[in-house]
Amino acid sequence: MGTMPAQPLLVLCKDLLFSSRITAAAKQAGIPFTFVREPQKLTDQPGARLILDLNLPGAIEAAAAWQQRTNGQTIGFVSHVDSETIAAAKTAGIQVILPRSQFVQKLPEILQL
């Protein structure tokens, strides 16, 4: 039984701290990744998984459209006190929503999903 070539992990994030953490963890895990800095550029990107900063303006809508088009998995991180954004992400169908601190803590296992 052959395996399909892995599509890169997509990352929609502008925050330098989180970008560098994701980059380091993905490189350490040997997982190919592609950064998308602008939500409107996400639509055309192939991928099976998307990690996104839910606090980035336009990210939730772009991720929902990408998910609908690709049937890919969406994993978002957000400030734990931002209940409005968390509710919007749930409504949009973002599959995994984590507070920023938990996201950082679980990043190595998230990359292995």
N, C-alpha and C positions, 0 to 999 in steps of 0.2 A: 504494500500500500504506500504510494508516494505522498509526500507532503507538498502543499502549495508553498511557494516562496512567501516568506513573511512580508506583509506590507509594513511600512514604517509606522511607528507610533506617532500620532499627530499631537502637537502641543500648541494650544492657543493661549499665549501668555505674553504680557509685556513687562511684567514685574521682574527686575533683574535678579533679585534674591531667589525667587522661585524658579526662574529660568535656569540659573546656575545650579541649583539643587537638582532639578530634573535632569539637566544635561549630565551632571556628574553621576547620578544614580543610573541613568540609562547606559552611559558608557561603561560603567562598572559591570552592569548586567549583560553587556554585549547586545543591547537592543537598539536597532536602528530607529531613528526618530527624525521628525521634520518639524521645525518651528514655523508657526504661522503667527505673524504679529498683528495682523488686521483681520477682524471678524469677517469682513466682506470677501476676503480672499480664501476663506475656508471652504466654500461651496464646491470648488473644483478639485479639492484635494482627495486623492484616494487614501484609504486607510481602513483599518479594522477597529482601531481604538483611538479615542480622543480624550486628552486631559486638557481641561480648560479652567481658566480663572473666571469664576462666575461674576466677579466684580468688574470685569472689563466691559465697558459699555458695548452693547450689541452682541456679546458673546453667547448669551443664552439663545437668542433667536437664530444666530448663525449655527450653533451646535444642534439645535432642534432640526433645522433644515438639512444639515449634513447627515444627521442620524436617520432622517426619513429617506434620504437619497441612497445612503450606503448600507443601512441597517447595522451600522457600527455601534460599538459600545461607547458611552459617554461617562466620564468621570470628572466631576467638577469640585473645585475647592473654593471656599468662601469664608469670610469673617463670621465667626459663630454668633455674633450679635445681629447680623444682617438678616432678620427674619423675612423681610420683604423679598429680598433676592432669593433666599432659600425657597420660599413659596412659589415664586415665579419659575424657578428651575424645576421644581416638582411638577408644576402645571405644564411646563414645556416638554416633560418626559425625560429630563436628564436622569440617567439610571442610578448613578452613585453620586451622592452629595456629601462632602466631608468638610468639617471645619479645618481651617488652615493648619492648625497645630497637629491634628490627627492625620491630615494628608502627609505632612512632612514625616511624621513618625512611621506611617504605613507605606511610604513611597516604594521601598524595595519590593514589598509584596504586591503592591498595586501594579508595578511594572511586569510582574510575572503572571498576571491574570490572563 
